[in-house]
Amino acid sequence: MSEYLTTKELADLLRIGERKAYDLASSGEIPCVRAMGKLLFPRAEIIAWLNASRSGPQVAEPPLPPIVAGSHDPLLDWALRESGSGLATYYDGSFDGLTRLADRSAQAAVLHIHESEGFNTHSIRGKMGEAPVILFEIAQRQRGLLLSPGTEGISSFSDLKGRRVVLRQSSAASQRLFETQLSAHDLALDDLITLPVCARTEEELAIALRENKAEAGFGLAALAGLYSLEVVPTHSERLDLAIWRRAYFDPPMQNLLAFLQSERFAARASELGGYDLSHLGRIHHNGASG
């Protein structure tokens, strides 16, 4: 999702004509940027502008379901169980989780969306503006090419041409990053021999490789040792938990967050490998609106 709207996209969003959109920009009534002779509209600022224009009574919102959506992470998944939080999970990728967070069908989402200047923050603002959502860092983690036992001749993305590869679903941030890396190495998905069914979690990808259903997959370094796989590290990424502020202080979420600060959690991260907890708990975004 682009951080900026074109004039047509703004007009479609506001259900007005493009001429009216130009008039709003010319009069200074709406946030805009002029670059290379074109008008662009910062998506997050437009959403914030719309929220600020709201009138009428504030209606009490229904309770948020006790669900953590988004990306699957083996360390966090273990913590959700061990903490006794009582939170359920629905893992179908960072982008699916962001959508579920925005439509309030989840109270939190696990995200690792690579952005031009970091991770997750612009995606949150682009989808939800300044909604009261907190972006809580869990860890920095290592990602790379996981190789099935005995696989040779793969040391970079350029070596994947003609090789058997297991993919993730399109709503997974890792799949979108993988396709970006293929393009950077002058490859496309058609240049690979891909499995007919994608892996919907990080562990499904690792299991497929251990069973030699494919030679390579773009996965977490933390799972290499658990599943007897080789790993070619390629990326470091930040894993965050995006949480609605009104759920942040509820007992289930507080139980989870307290457990993340425990020695048991640190020991498990060390045991798995591929995680850096140096900045655990850092807040990268705190939506302003109530």
C-alpha positions in Angstrom: 0.0 0.0 0.0 1.5 3.3 -1.1 2.0 6.0 1.6 0.6 8.6 -0.8 -2.7 8.9 -2.6 -3.0 10.3 -6.1 -5.7 12.9 -6.9 -7.9 10.2 -8.4 -7.4 7.9 -5.4 -8.3 10.8 -3.0 -11.4 11.6 -5.0 -12.5 8.0 -4.9 -11.9 7.8 -1.2 -13.9 11.0 -0.5 -16.5 10.2 -3.3 -16.0 13.6 -4.9 -14.8 14.7 -8.4 -11.1 15.2 -9.1 -11.8 18.9 -9.7 -13.1 19.2 -6.2 -10.0 17.4 -4.9 -7.8 19.9 -6.7 -9.8 22.7 -5.1 -9.4 21.3 -1.6 -5.6 21.1 -2.1 -5.4 24.6 -3.6 -7.3 26.2 -0.7 -5.2 24.4 1.9 -8.1 22.6 3.4 -6.5 19.2 3.0 -2.9 17.8 3.6 -1.0 17.5 0.3 2.5 17.5 -1.2 3.6 18.9 -4.5 6.4 16.9 -6.1 7.6 16.8 -9.7 4.6 18.8 -10.8 2.1 16.4 -9.3 -0.2 16.5 -6.2 0.2 13.7 -3.7 -1.8 13.2 -0.5 -0.2 11.5 2.6 -2.5 8.6 3.3 -2.0 8.7 7.1 -2.6 12.5 7.3 -5.8 12.2 5.2 -7.2 9.6 7.5 -6.3 11.7 10.5 -8.0 14.7 8.8 -11.1 12.7 8.3 -11.1 11.5 11.9 -10.7 15.1 13.1 -13.7 16.2 11.0 -16.0 13.8 12.7 -19.1 15.2 14.5 -22.0 13.8 16.5 -22.1 11.6 19.6 -19.4 9.1 20.4 -20.9 5.6 20.4 -19.4 3.0 22.7 -17.5 0.4 20.8 -18.2 -3.3 21.2 -15.6 -5.4 23.0 -12.6 -6.5 21.0 -12.3 -10.3 20.6 -9.4 -11.9 22.5 -7.6 -12.8 19.3 -4.0 -12.2 18.2 -3.8 -12.2 14.4 -1.0 -11.6 11.9 2.3 -13.3 11.4 3.3 -16.6 12.9 6.3 -16.5 15.1 7.4 -19.7 17.0 8.8 -17.8 20.0 5.7 -15.6 20.4 3.4 -18.5 19.8 5.1 -20.4 22.6 4.8 -17.4 24.9 1.1 -17.0 24.2 0.6 -20.6 25.5 3.1 -20.5 28.4 1.9 -17.1 29.7 -1.6 -18.4 30.3 -2.9 -15.3 28.7 -6.0 -17.0 27.3 -5.6 -15.2 24.0 -6.5 -17.1 20.9 -4.5 -16.9 17.6 -5.3 -16.6 13.9 -2.2 -16.6 11.9 -2.5 -15.7 8.2 0.3 -13.2 7.6 1.1 -9.6 8.6 -1.1 -8.0 6.0 -4.1 -10.1 7.0 -3.4 -9.3 10.6 -3.3 -5.6 9.9 -6.7 -5.8 8.2 -8.2 -7.7 11.1 -6.8 -5.2 13.5 -8.3 -2.3 11.5 -11.7 -3.9 11.3 -11.6 -4.8 15.0 -11.9 -8.6 14.5 -8.6 -8.9 16.5 -7.3 -6.9 19.4 -3.6 -7.4 18.4 -1.6 -8.3 15.3 1.9 -9.6 14.9 3.7 -7.6 12.2 7.1 -7.6 10.4 6.4 -5.5 7.4 9.6 -4.2 5.7 9.4 -0.5 4.9 11.7 2.0 3.3 12.6 3.5 6.6 12.0 0.7 9.1 9.2 -1.6 9.9 5.4 -1.6 10.4 4.9 2.1 11.4 4.0 3.5 8.0 1.8 0.4 7.4 -0.1 1.0 10.6 -0.6 4.7 9.8 -1.5 4.1 6.2 -4.2 1.6 7.2 -5.5 3.2 10.5 -4.2 6.8 10.6 -3.7 7.8 14.2 -6.1 5.3 15.7 -5.3 4.4 19.3 -2.9 1.5 18.5 0.4 0.8 20.2 3.3 -0.8 18.3 5.3 -2.8 20.9 8.6 -4.3 19.8 9.2 -8.0 20.6 12.5 -8.8 19.0 14.8 -8.4 16.1 15.0 -11.7 14.3 17.0 -13.3 11.5 15.5 -14.4 8.2 17.1 -16.1 5.2 17.0 -19.0 2.8 16.3 -22.3 4.6 17.7 -25.4 2.8 16.5 -29.0 3.1 19.0 -31.6 4.3 21.6 -32.3 1.7 20.8 -29.4 -0.6 23.8 -27.8 -2.3 24.5 -25.0 -4.7 22.2 -22.4 -3.1 24.0 -19.4 -1.5 21.8 -16.5 -2.7 18.5 -15.7 -4.3 20.1 -15.8 -7.7 20.7 -19.6 -7.2 17.0 -20.4 -6.9 16.3 -20.5 -10.6 15.0 -23.9 -11.5 15.1 -25.1 -7.9 12.1 -26.5 -5.9 10.9 -23.8 -3.5 8.1 -23.7 -0.9 6.3 -20.3 -0.8 4.2 -18.5 1.8 0.7 -17.0 1.2 0.4 -13.6 -0.4 -0.8 -12.0 2.9 2.5 -12.9 4.5 5.1 -10.1 4.7 7.9 -12.6 4.1 6.3 -13.7 0.8 6.1 -10.1 -0.5 9.7 -9.5 0.6 10.8 -12.7 -1.1 9.2 -11.6 -4.4 11.0 -8.3 -4.1 14.3 -10.0 -3.6 13.6 -12.3 -6.6 13.0 -9.2 -8.8 16.2 -7.6 -7.5 18.0 -10.7 -8.8 16.2 -10.7 -12.2 14.0 -13.6 -11.3 10.3 -14.2 -11.0 8.1 -16.9 -9.5 7.9 -18.5 -12.9 11.6 -19.2 -12.8 11.2 -21.5 -9.8 9.6 -24.9 -9.3 7.1 -24.1 -6.6 5.0 -26.4 -4.5 1.3 -26.4 -5.4 0.3 -25.5 -1.8 1.9 -22.7 0.1 3.1 -22.9 3.7 0.7 -20.9 5.9 3.1 -20.6 8.9 6.8 -20.5 9.4 6.8 -24.0 10.9 4.8 -25.4 7.9 7.6 -24.1 5.7 10.3 -25.7 7.8 8.5 -29.0 8.0 8.1 -29.1 4.2 11.8 -28.6 3.8 12.7 -31.2 6.4 10.5 -33.7 4.5 12.4 -32.8 1.3 9.2 -31.6 -0.4 11.3 -28.6 -1.6 14.9 -27.6 -1.6 14.6 -24.0 -0.3 12.2 -21.6 1.4 12.4 -18.0 2.8 12.1 -18.6 6.5 13.3 -17.9 10.0 16.8 -18.8 11.1 15.4 -19.8 14.5 13.8 -22.9 12.9 16.9 -24.2 11.2 18.2 -26.0 14.2 14.9 -27.4 15.3 14.3 -29.0 11.9 17.8 -29.9 10.9 18.0 -27.4 8.1 20.8 -25.2 6.7 20.3 -21.5 6.6 21.7 -18.7 4.5 21.0 -15.5 6.5 19.8 -12.6 4.3 17.8 -10.2 6.5 17.3 -8.9 10.0 13.7 -7.7 10.7 11.8 -6.2 13.6 8.9 -8.2 15.0 6.2 -6.0 16.6 2.9 -6.6 18.3 0.3 -4.0 17.3 -2.3 -3.7 20.1 -5.5 -1.7 20.4 -4.8 0.6 23.4 -8.0 -0.4 25.2 -6.9 -4.0 25.0 -3.3 -3.2 26.0 -4.3 -2.7 29.7 -6.7 -5.7 30.0 -5.5 -8.7 32.1 -5.0 -11.1 29.1 -2.6 -8.8 27.3 -0.9 -7.7 30.5 -0.2 -11.3 31.3 1.4 -11.8 28.0 3.5 -8.7 28.1 4.7 -9.5 31.6 5.7 -13.0 30.4 7.7 -11.4 27.5 9.8 -9.7 30.2 10.6 -12.9 32.1 13.7 -14.9 32.3 11.9 -17.9 30.8 11.1 -16.0 27.7 14.7 -14.8 27.3 16.0 -18.3 27.9 13.6 -19.7 25.2 14.8 -17.0 22.7 18.4 -18.0 23.4 17.6 -21.6 23.0 16.0 -21.1 19.6 18.6 -18.7 18.3 18.1 -16.0 15.7 16.5 -13.5 18.1 17.8 -10.3 19.7 15.7 -9.0 22.6 17.8 -5.9 23.2 15.0 -3.6 22.5 12.1 -5.7 23.8 9.3 -3.4 24.9 10.2 -0.4 22.9 7.2 1.5 21.7 7.5 2.5 18.0 4.0 4.0 17.6 1.3 5.2 19.9 -1.8 6.4 18.1 -3.1 9.8 19.3 -6.8 9.6 18.8 -9.0 8.2 21.6 
